[in-house]
Amino acid sequence: MIDVSVELNRLSDLDELSGPAAAAVLRAEGWSGGRRHPVKEWATTWQRGDAWAWIQGDGPPVQVEFTVWHQDVEDEWPGPDTYIDDLYDAASAELPRLVAQLESGHLETRLRTSDEDLTNGADYIEHAAWRVGDKVVLAGVKHDDVEVPVQLVVVVRDHAVDAEDDGGEWL
Protein backbone atom coordinates (compact mmCIF):
# COMPACT_ATOMS: atom_id res chain seq x y z
CA MET A 1 0.00 0.00 0.00
CA ILE A 2 1.44 3.34 -1.06
CA ASP A 3 2.24 5.93 1.61
CA VAL A 4 0.57 9.25 0.75
CA SER A 5 1.54 11.08 3.96
CA VAL A 6 3.95 13.42 2.14
CA GLU A 7 1.22 14.43 -0.28
CA LEU A 8 -1.28 14.90 2.55
CA ASN A 9 1.20 17.03 4.47
CA ARG A 10 1.82 19.28 1.48
CA LEU A 11 -1.88 19.50 0.58
CA SER A 12 -2.84 20.37 4.15
CA ASP A 13 -0.27 23.21 4.11
CA LEU A 14 -1.96 24.91 1.16
CA ASP A 15 -3.75 28.14 2.03
CA GLU A 16 -6.25 27.40 -0.73
CA LEU A 17 -6.91 23.82 -1.82
CA SER A 18 -7.46 24.48 -5.51
CA GLY A 19 -7.22 22.18 -8.52
CA PRO A 20 -4.01 23.72 -9.90
CA ALA A 21 -2.35 23.70 -6.46
CA ALA A 22 -3.32 20.05 -5.82
CA ALA A 23 -2.11 19.10 -9.30
CA ALA A 24 1.24 20.79 -8.61
CA VAL A 25 1.65 18.80 -5.37
CA LEU A 26 0.84 15.51 -7.10
CA ARG A 27 3.18 16.26 -10.00
CA ALA A 28 6.01 17.19 -7.60
CA GLU A 29 5.55 13.88 -5.73
CA GLY A 30 5.87 11.77 -8.88
CA TRP A 31 2.23 11.20 -9.79
CA SER A 32 1.40 10.97 -13.49
CA GLY A 33 -1.50 13.11 -14.65
CA GLY A 34 -4.12 11.29 -16.61
CA ARG A 35 -7.50 12.36 -17.84
CA ARG A 36 -8.26 16.03 -18.09
CA HIS A 37 -11.80 17.23 -17.65
CA PRO A 38 -12.49 19.44 -20.70
CA VAL A 39 -13.51 22.47 -18.64
CA LYS A 40 -10.66 22.25 -16.12
CA GLU A 41 -7.12 23.45 -16.62
CA TRP A 42 -5.63 20.63 -14.52
CA ALA A 43 -5.60 16.85 -14.77
CA THR A 44 -8.30 15.39 -12.55
CA THR A 45 -7.02 11.80 -12.53
CA TRP A 46 -3.54 10.83 -11.34
CA GLN A 47 -1.66 7.55 -10.89
CA ARG A 48 1.47 6.38 -9.10
CA GLY A 49 2.08 2.65 -9.07
CA ASP A 50 -1.15 0.88 -8.16
CA ALA A 51 -2.61 3.97 -6.46
CA TRP A 52 -4.94 6.56 -7.96
CA ALA A 53 -5.73 10.13 -7.01
CA TRP A 54 -8.66 12.30 -8.07
CA ILE A 55 -9.02 16.03 -7.77
CA GLN A 56 -12.74 16.44 -7.29
CA GLY A 57 -14.84 19.56 -7.61
CA ASP A 58 -14.57 22.80 -9.52
CA GLY A 59 -13.05 24.69 -6.59
CA PRO A 60 -11.61 26.24 -4.92
CA PRO A 61 -12.07 24.38 -2.80
CA VAL A 62 -11.57 20.91 -4.19
CA GLN A 63 -11.02 17.64 -2.45
CA VAL A 64 -8.31 15.16 -3.29
CA GLU A 65 -9.10 11.48 -2.92
CA PHE A 66 -6.41 8.82 -3.02
CA THR A 67 -7.34 5.18 -3.61
CA VAL A 68 -4.53 3.23 -1.96
CA TRP A 69 -6.18 -0.23 -2.09
CA HIS A 70 -9.05 -1.63 -4.11
CA GLN A 71 -10.65 -4.94 -4.88
CA ASP A 72 -12.89 -5.28 -7.90
CA VAL A 73 -16.43 -6.56 -7.62
CA GLU A 74 -16.64 -9.15 -10.36
CA ASP A 75 -19.93 -9.05 -12.26
CA GLU A 76 -19.46 -12.58 -13.52
CA TRP A 77 -19.22 -14.02 -10.01
CA PRO A 78 -22.54 -15.56 -9.02
CA GLY A 79 -24.41 -13.80 -6.24
CA PRO A 80 -22.26 -10.80 -5.28
CA ASP A 81 -24.05 -10.71 -1.93
CA THR A 82 -22.31 -13.95 -1.03
CA TYR A 83 -18.81 -12.45 -1.21
CA ILE A 84 -19.25 -8.68 -0.83
CA ASP A 85 -18.93 -8.92 2.95
CA ASP A 86 -15.58 -10.66 2.43
CA LEU A 87 -14.41 -7.72 0.33
CA TYR A 88 -15.58 -5.28 3.00
CA ASP A 89 -13.76 -7.33 5.64
CA ALA A 90 -10.56 -7.40 3.56
CA ALA A 91 -10.63 -3.62 3.11
CA SER A 92 -11.51 -3.05 6.76
CA ALA A 93 -8.55 -5.24 7.78
CA GLU A 94 -6.24 -2.90 5.83
CA LEU A 95 -7.66 0.26 7.43
CA PRO A 96 -5.72 -0.03 10.74
CA ARG A 97 -2.45 -0.36 8.78
CA LEU A 98 -3.30 2.77 6.82
CA VAL A 99 -4.27 4.67 9.97
CA ALA A 100 -0.99 3.64 11.64
CA GLN A 101 0.92 4.74 8.54
CA LEU A 102 -0.76 8.16 8.60
CA GLU A 103 -0.37 8.59 12.36
CA SER A 104 3.36 7.85 12.18
CA GLY A 105 4.03 9.64 8.88
CA HIS A 106 4.61 13.25 7.94
CA LEU A 107 1.36 14.39 9.59
CA GLU A 108 2.08 12.58 12.87
CA THR A 109 2.25 15.64 15.11
CA ARG A 110 -0.44 17.57 13.25
CA LEU A 111 -3.36 15.10 13.23
CA ARG A 112 -6.07 16.07 15.69
CA THR A 113 -9.04 13.85 16.45
CA SER A 114 -12.41 15.53 16.64
CA ASP A 115 -15.84 14.73 18.01
CA GLU A 116 -17.35 16.25 14.86
CA ASP A 117 -18.65 14.13 12.01
CA LEU A 118 -15.95 14.80 9.43
CA THR A 119 -17.40 12.54 6.70
CA ASN A 120 -19.07 15.43 4.86
CA GLY A 121 -22.17 13.25 4.57
CA ALA A 122 -20.40 10.46 2.69
CA ASP A 123 -21.09 6.83 3.57
CA TYR A 124 -18.07 4.84 4.68
CA ILE A 125 -18.12 1.23 5.77
CA GLU A 126 -15.45 2.18 8.32
CA HIS A 127 -13.34 5.30 8.65
CA ALA A 128 -11.00 7.39 10.78
CA ALA A 129 -10.84 11.16 10.43
CA TRP A 130 -8.73 14.00 11.74
CA ARG A 131 -8.43 17.75 11.55
CA VAL A 132 -5.15 19.20 10.29
CA GLY A 133 -5.43 22.94 10.71
CA ASP A 134 -8.30 24.03 8.47
CA LYS A 135 -8.29 20.72 6.54
CA VAL A 136 -9.87 17.32 7.09
CA VAL A 137 -7.93 14.12 6.47
CA LEU A 138 -10.08 11.00 6.33
CA ALA A 139 -9.12 7.37 5.74
CA GLY A 140 -11.99 5.04 4.99
CA VAL A 141 -13.43 1.99 3.32
CA LYS A 142 -16.07 2.75 0.72
CA HIS A 143 -18.08 1.09 -2.00
CA ASP A 144 -20.01 3.61 -4.06
CA ASP A 145 -22.10 1.19 -6.11
CA VAL A 146 -22.04 -2.34 -7.47
CA GLU A 147 -20.06 -1.39 -10.59
CA VAL A 148 -17.00 -0.03 -8.77
CA PRO A 149 -14.41 -1.68 -6.55
CA VAL A 150 -14.42 -1.76 -2.80
CA GLN A 151 -11.82 0.88 -2.00
CA LEU A 152 -9.59 2.05 0.81
CA VAL A 153 -9.29 5.80 0.34
CA VAL A 154 -7.66 8.81 1.92
CA VAL A 155 -9.34 12.16 1.40
CA VAL A 156 -8.07 15.66 2.13
CA ARG A 157 -10.40 18.64 1.88
CA ASP A 158 -11.05 22.00 3.44
CA HIS A 159 -13.08 21.71 6.63
CA ALA A 160 -15.05 24.92 6.42
CA VAL A 161 -16.41 24.54 2.89
CA ASP A 162 -17.86 21.42 1.30
CA ALA A 163 -16.09 20.32 -1.86
CA GLU A 164 -18.19 19.14 -4.74
CA ASP A 165 -18.00 15.36 -5.23
CA ASP A 166 -17.76 13.93 -8.75
CA GLY A 167 -19.95 10.96 -7.86
CA GLY A 168 -17.11 8.52 -7.19
CA GLU A 169 -16.31 7.91 -10.84
CA TRP A 170 -13.87 5.03 -11.19
CA LEU A 171 -11.58 5.24 -14.20
Secondary structure as GFF3:
##gff-version 3
##sequence-region A 1 171
A	DSSP	alpha_helix	5	13	.	.	.	ID=ss1
A	DSSP	alpha_helix	19	28	.	.	.	ID=ss2
A	DSSP	beta_strand	32	33	.	.	.	ID=ss3
A	DSSP	beta_strand	45	48	.	.	.	ID=ss4
A	DSSP	beta_strand	51	56	.	.	.	ID=ss5
A	DSSP	beta_strand	63	71	.	.	.	ID=ss6
A	DSSP	three_ten_helix	80	82	.	.	.	ID=ss7
A	DSSP	alpha_helix	84	104	.	.	.	ID=ss8
A	DSSP	beta_strand	126	132	.	.	.	ID=ss9
A	DSSP	beta_strand	135	142	.	.	.	ID=ss10
A	DSSP	beta_strand	150	158	.	.	.	ID=ss11
###
